[in-house]
Amino acid sequence: MAIAEVDAELAVLFNEAGGESAPAYERVKNLVVSQINSGRWAEGDQLPSENQLVSALGLSRMTINRALRELTSDGLIVRMMGVGTFVAATKTASPLFEVKNIADEIQRRGHRHRTEVVFVREEETDHGQTFLRESVGKRVFHSLMVHFEDETPIQVEDRFVNPNEAPDYLRQDFTAITPNNYLSDVAPLVRGEHVVEAVLGSPDECELLRIDRGEPCLLIRRRTWSANGLVSAARLIHPGSRNRLEGTFER
């Protein structure tokens, strides 16, 4: 469909998206929600650009930007820097009480997993990382990677590994096997710890996840132990618009 036709249709739909007494940004939100709920804009579809919406609806960029920001916070759309704005996928569920392999979770949902490795290296433990220095010593393996579901980044994995528990960690091809799988084989888990926080990603993390700065993220701090001691300590950062945690418990 030509942009001119889209613009004309959007303008008509905007006028139907709420009473004239409603603030303009709310009417823009209603327009987008109605397009998504009707199925006209499906999961993964790219929305018109801010410039198109400004031109089509005759509104200010500030108004359009506020509407899109709030829709992003609501988890209905995803904004990727330098790429565009897309209808969000249904939030993927990650287990709260279990340590599972992210590749297996993605494949069970019928999607493709892949990993981009930023680095895998040996470092000196930071004096501020008391628990690492006490458990690991002066040297530690450090890896940073991004996990994708199809072509969407859904997790940044920032992991420190005890060299005594996984001496061949640096030699692994983590595009073919996940750290979780490798560590489960060489240092079987006997105990784990999860701490969950709502955070803002760092500028580098936002770039890796292709999200706007200021988008809320879900952070899981995970430590795991084998029978011999601490195996790894990881920060797992997820865009809040693409993930949720769930778990079950019994009394």
Contacts in CASP RR format, 6 or more apart in sequence:
PFRMAT RR
TARGET T0000
AUTHOR 0000-0000-0000
METHOD contacts of the structure
MODEL  1
MAIAEVDAELAVLFNEAGGESAPAYERVKNLVVSQINSGRWAEGDQLPSE
NQLVSALGLSRMTINRALRELTSDGLIVRMMGVGTFVAATKTASPLFEVK
NIADEIQRRGHRHRTEVVFVREEETDHGQTFLRESVGKRVFHSLMVHFED
ETPIQVEDRFVNPNEAPDYLRQDFTAITPNNYLSDVAPLVRGEHVVEAVL
GSPDECELLRIDRGEPCLLIRRRTWSANGLVSAARLIHPGSRNRLEGTFE
R
3 52 0 8 1.000
6 48 0 8 1.000
6 52 0 8 1.000
6 56 0 8 1.000
7 52 0 8 1.000
7 55 0 8 1.000
7 56 0 8 1.000
8 56 0 8 1.000
10 31 0 8 1.000
10 48 0 8 1.000
10 52 0 8 1.000
10 53 0 8 1.000
10 56 0 8 1.000
10 57 0 8 1.000
11 56 0 8 1.000
11 57 0 8 1.000
11 58 0 8 1.000
13 31 0 8 1.000
13 34 0 8 1.000
13 35 0 8 1.000
14 27 0 8 1.000
14 28 0 8 1.000
14 31 0 8 1.000
14 56 0 8 1.000
14 57 0 8 1.000
17 27 0 8 1.000
17 28 0 8 1.000
17 30 0 8 1.000
17 31 0 8 1.000
17 34 0 8 1.000
18 26 0 8 1.000
18 27 0 8 1.000
18 30 0 8 1.000
19 27 0 8 1.000
22 30 0 8 1.000
24 59 0 8 1.000
24 63 0 8 1.000
25 63 0 8 1.000
25 64 0 8 1.000
25 66 0 8 1.000
25 67 0 8 1.000
25 70 0 8 1.000
26 67 0 8 1.000
28 53 0 8 1.000
28 57 0 8 1.000
28 59 0 8 1.000
28 63 0 8 1.000
28 64 0 8 1.000
28 67 0 8 1.000
28 68 0 8 1.000
29 67 0 8 1.000
29 70 0 8 1.000
29 71 0 8 1.000
32 41 0 8 1.000
32 47 0 8 1.000
32 67 0 8 1.000
32 71 0 8 1.000
32 76 0 8 1.000
32 77 0 8 1.000
33 71 0 8 1.000
33 76 0 8 1.000
35 41 0 8 1.000
36 76 0 8 1.000
36 87 0 8 1.000
41 47 0 8 1.000
41 87 0 8 1.000
42 87 0 8 1.000
43 87 0 8 1.000
43 88 0 8 1.000
43 89 0 8 1.000
43 90 0 8 1.000
44 86 0 8 1.000
44 87 0 8 1.000
44 88 0 8 1.000
44 89 0 8 1.000
45 86 0 8 1.000
45 87 0 8 1.000
46 84 0 8 1.000
46 85 0 8 1.000
46 86 0 8 1.000
47 77 0 8 1.000
47 84 0 8 1.000
47 85 0 8 1.000
47 86 0 8 1.000
47 87 0 8 1.000
48 56 0 8 1.000
49 84 0 8 1.000
49 85 0 8 1.000
50 61 0 8 1.000
50 64 0 8 1.000
50 65 0 8 1.000
50 68 0 8 1.000
53 59 0 8 1.000
53 64 0 8 1.000
54 60 0 8 1.000
54 61 0 8 1.000
54 64 0 8 1.000
57 64 0 8 1.000
68 77 0 8 1.000
68 79 0 8 1.000
68 85 0 8 1.000
69 212 0 8 1.000
71 77 0 8 1.000
72 78 0 8 1.000
72 79 0 8 1.000
72 212 0 8 1.000
72 215 0 8 1.000
72 241 0 8 1.000
73 215 0 8 1.000
73 216 0 8 1.000
73 241 0 8 1.000
75 88 0 8 1.000
75 91 0 8 1.000
75 240 0 8 1.000
75 241 0 8 1.000
76 87 0 8 1.000
76 88 0 8 1.000
77 85 0 8 1.000
77 86 0 8 1.000
77 87 0 8 1.000
77 88 0 8 1.000
77 241 0 8 1.000
78 85 0 8 1.000
78 86 0 8 1.000
78 87 0 8 1.000
78 88 0 8 1.000
78 89 0 8 1.000
78 152 0 8 1.000
78 211 0 8 1.000
78 239 0 8 1.000
78 241 0 8 1.000
78 242 0 8 1.000
79 85 0 8 1.000
79 86 0 8 1.000
79 211 0 8 1.000
79 212 0 8 1.000
79 215 0 8 1.000
80 86 0 8 1.000
80 210 0 8 1.000
80 211 0 8 1.000
81 206 0 8 1.000
81 207 0 8 1.000
81 210 0 8 1.000
81 211 0 8 1.000
81 212 0 8 1.000
83 210 0 8 1.000
88 241 0 8 1.000
88 242 0 8 1.000
89 149 0 8 1.000
89 152 0 8 1.000
89 242 0 8 1.000
91 240 0 8 1.000
91 241 0 8 1.000
91 242 0 8 1.000
91 243 0 8 1.000
91 244 0 8 1.000
92 105 0 8 1.000
92 106 0 8 1.000
92 109 0 8 1.000
92 149 0 8 1.000
92 154 0 8 1.000
92 242 0 8 1.000
92 243 0 8 1.000
92 244 0 8 1.000
93 243 0 8 1.000
93 244 0 8 1.000
93 245 0 8 1.000
93 246 0 8 1.000
94 100 0 8 1.000
94 105 0 8 1.000
94 220 0 8 1.000
94 238 0 8 1.000
94 243 0 8 1.000
94 244 0 8 1.000
94 245 0 8 1.000
94 246 0 8 1.000
95 105 0 8 1.000
95 245 0 8 1.000
95 246 0 8 1.000
95 247 0 8 1.000
96 194 0 8 1.000
96 196 0 8 1.000
96 245 0 8 1.000
96 246 0 8 1.000
96 247 0 8 1.000
97 194 0 8 1.000
97 247 0 8 1.000
97 248 0 8 1.000
97 249 0 8 1.000
99 180 0 8 1.000
99 189 0 8 1.000
99 192 0 8 1.000
99 222 0 8 1.000
99 224 0 8 1.000
100 180 0 8 1.000
101 178 0 8 1.000
101 180 0 8 1.000
101 181 0 8 1.000
101 184 0 8 1.000
102 113 0 8 1.000
102 147 0 8 1.000
102 155 0 8 1.000
102 157 0 8 1.000
102 178 0 8 1.000
102 180 0 8 1.000
103 113 0 8 1.000
103 115 0 8 1.000
103 147 0 8 1.000
103 178 0 8 1.000
103 181 0 8 1.000
106 112 0 8 1.000
106 113 0 8 1.000
106 147 0 8 1.000
106 149 0 8 1.000
106 154 0 8 1.000
107 113 0 8 1.000
109 149 0 8 1.000
111 149 0 8 1.000
111 150 0 8 1.000
112 149 0 8 1.000
112 150 0 8 1.000
113 147 0 8 1.000
113 148 0 8 1.000
113 149 0 8 1.000
114 147 0 8 1.000
114 148 0 8 1.000
114 175 0 8 1.000
115 145 0 8 1.000
115 146 0 8 1.000
115 147 0 8 1.000
115 148 0 8 1.000
115 174 0 8 1.000
115 175 0 8 1.000
115 178 0 8 1.000
116 145 0 8 1.000
116 146 0 8 1.000
116 148 0 8 1.000
116 175 0 8 1.000
117 143 0 8 1.000
117 144 0 8 1.000
117 145 0 8 1.000
117 174 0 8 1.000
117 175 0 8 1.000
118 144 0 8 1.000
118 145 0 8 1.000
118 146 0 8 1.000
118 208 0 8 1.000
119 142 0 8 1.000
119 143 0 8 1.000
119 144 0 8 1.000
120 141 0 8 1.000
120 142 0 8 1.000
120 143 0 8 1.000
120 144 0 8 1.000
120 145 0 8 1.000
120 169 0 8 1.000
120 170 0 8 1.000
120 172 0 8 1.000
120 174 0 8 1.000
121 141 0 8 1.000
121 142 0 8 1.000
121 143 0 8 1.000
121 170 0 8 1.000
122 139 0 8 1.000
122 140 0 8 1.000
122 141 0 8 1.000
122 142 0 8 1.000
122 163 0 8 1.000
122 170 0 8 1.000
123 139 0 8 1.000
123 140 0 8 1.000
123 141 0 8 1.000
123 142 0 8 1.000
124 138 0 8 1.000
124 139 0 8 1.000
124 140 0 8 1.000
125 132 0 8 1.000
125 133 0 8 1.000
125 136 0 8 1.000
125 137 0 8 1.000
125 138 0 8 1.000
125 139 0 8 1.000
125 140 0 8 1.000
125 160 0 8 1.000
126 132 0 8 1.000
127 133 0 8 1.000
129 160 0 8 1.000
131 223 0 8 1.000
131 230 0 8 1.000
131 233 0 8 1.000
132 140 0 8 1.000
132 160 0 8 1.000
132 230 0 8 1.000
132 233 0 8 1.000
135 162 0 8 1.000
135 229 0 8 1.000
135 230 0 8 1.000
136 160 0 8 1.000
136 162 0 8 1.000
136 163 0 8 1.000
136 164 0 8 1.000
136 230 0 8 1.000
139 163 0 8 1.000
140 160 0 8 1.000
140 161 0 8 1.000
140 162 0 8 1.000
140 163 0 8 1.000
141 160 0 8 1.000
141 161 0 8 1.000
141 162 0 8 1.000
141 163 0 8 1.000
141 166 0 8 1.000
141 169 0 8 1.000
141 170 0 8 1.000
142 159 0 8 1.000
142 160 0 8 1.000
142 161 0 8 1.000
143 157 0 8 1.000
143 158 0 8 1.000
143 159 0 8 1.000
143 161 0 8 1.000
143 169 0 8 1.000
143 174 0 8 1.000
143 179 0 8 1.000
144 156 0 8 1.000
144 157 0 8 1.000
144 158 0 8 1.000
144 159 0 8 1.000
145 156 0 8 1.000
145 157 0 8 1.000
145 174 0 8 1.000
145 179 0 8 1.000
146 153 0 8 1.000
146 155 0 8 1.000
146 156 0 8 1.000
146 157 0 8 1.000
146 208 0 8 1.000
146 209 0 8 1.000
147 153 0 8 1.000
147 154 0 8 1.000
147 155 0 8 1.000
147 156 0 8 1.000
147 157 0 8 1.000
147 178 0 8 1.000
148 154 0 8 1.000
152 242 0 8 1.000
153 208 0 8 1.000
153 209 0 8 1.000
153 210 0 8 1.000
153 239 0 8 1.000
154 209 0 8 1.000
154 238 0 8 1.000
154 239 0 8 1.000
154 242 0 8 1.000
154 243 0 8 1.000
155 236 0 8 1.000
155 237 0 8 1.000
155 238 0 8 1.000
155 243 0 8 1.000
156 205 0 8 1.000
156 208 0 8 1.000
156 209 0 8 1.000
156 235 0 8 1.000
156 236 0 8 1.000
156 237 0 8 1.000
157 179 0 8 1.000
157 234 0 8 1.000
157 235 0 8 1.000
157 236 0 8 1.000
158 234 0 8 1.000
158 235 0 8 1.000
158 236 0 8 1.000
158 237 0 8 1.000
159 179 0 8 1.000
159 232 0 8 1.000
159 233 0 8 1.000
159 234 0 8 1.000
159 235 0 8 1.000
160 232 0 8 1.000
160 233 0 8 1.000
160 234 0 8 1.000
161 169 0 8 1.000
161 179 0 8 1.000
161 183 0 8 1.000
161 231 0 8 1.000
161 232 0 8 1.000
162 229 0 8 1.000
162 230 0 8 1.000
162 231 0 8 1.000
162 232 0 8 1.000
163 169 0 8 1.000
164 228 0 8 1.000
165 183 0 8 1.000
165 186 0 8 1.000
165 187 0 8 1.000
165 226 0 8 1.000
165 228 0 8 1.000
165 229 0 8 1.000
165 230 0 8 1.000
165 231 0 8 1.000
165 232 0 8 1.000
166 182 0 8 1.000
166 183 0 8 1.000
166 186 0 8 1.000
166 187 0 8 1.000
166 231 0 8 1.000
166 232 0 8 1.000
168 186 0 8 1.000
169 179 0 8 1.000
169 182 0 8 1.000
169 183 0 8 1.000
172 179 0 8 1.000
172 182 0 8 1.000
174 182 0 8 1.000
179 232 0 8 1.000
179 234 0 8 1.000
183 224 0 8 1.000
183 231 0 8 1.000
183 232 0 8 1.000
187 226 0 8 1.000
187 228 0 8 1.000
187 231 0 8 1.000
188 226 0 8 1.000
188 227 0 8 1.000
189 224 0 8 1.000
189 225 0 8 1.000
189 226 0 8 1.000
189 231 0 8 1.000
190 225 0 8 1.000
190 226 0 8 1.000
190 227 0 8 1.000
191 224 0 8 1.000
191 225 0 8 1.000
192 222 0 8 1.000
192 223 0 8 1.000
192 224 0 8 1.000
192 225 0 8 1.000
193 221 0 8 1.000
193 222 0 8 1.000
193 223 0 8 1.000
193 224 0 8 1.000
194 220 0 8 1.000
194 221 0 8 1.000
194 222 0 8 1.000
195 220 0 8 1.000
195 221 0 8 1.000
195 222 0 8 1.000
196 218 0 8 1.000
196 219 0 8 1.000
196 220 0 8 1.000
196 221 0 8 1.000
196 245 0 8 1.000
197 218 0 8 1.000
197 219 0 8 1.000
197 221 0 8 1.000
198 216 0 8 1.000
198 217 0 8 1.000
198 218 0 8 1.000
198 219 0 8 1.000
199 216 0 8 1.000
199 217 0 8 1.000
199 218 0 8 1.000
199 219 0 8 1.000
199 237 0 8 1.000
200 213 0 8 1.000
200 214 0 8 1.000
200 215 0 8 1.000
200 216 0 8 1.000
200 217 0 8 1.000
201 209 0 8 1.000
201 213 0 8 1.000
201 214 0 8 1.000
201 217 0 8 1.000
201 237 0 8 1.000
203 213 0 8 1.000
205 217 0 8 1.000
205 237 0 8 1.000
206 212 0 8 1.000
206 213 0 8 1.000
206 214 0 8 1.000
206 215 0 8 1.000
209 217 0 8 1.000
209 237 0 8 1.000
209 239 0 8 1.000
211 217 0 8 1.000
211 239 0 8 1.000
211 241 0 8 1.000
215 239 0 8 1.000
215 240 0 8 1.000
215 241 0 8 1.000
216 240 0 8 1.000
217 237 0 8 1.000
217 238 0 8 1.000
217 239 0 8 1.000
217 240 0 8 1.000
218 237 0 8 1.000
218 238 0 8 1.000
218 239 0 8 1.000
218 240 0 8 1.000
218 243 0 8 1.000
218 244 0 8 1.000
218 245 0 8 1.000
219 235 0 8 1.000
219 236 0 8 1.000
219 237 0 8 1.000
219 238 0 8 1.000
220 234 0 8 1.000
220 235 0 8 1.000
220 236 0 8 1.000
220 238 0 8 1.000
220 245 0 8 1.000
221 233 0 8 1.000
221 234 0 8 1.000
221 235 0 8 1.000
221 236 0 8 1.000
222 232 0 8 1.000
222 233 0 8 1.000
222 234 0 8 1.000
222 236 0 8 1.000
223 230 0 8 1.000
223 232 0 8 1.000
223 233 0 8 1.000
223 234 0 8 1.000
224 230 0 8 1.000
224 231 0 8 1.000
224 232 0 8 1.000
225 231 0 8 1.000
END
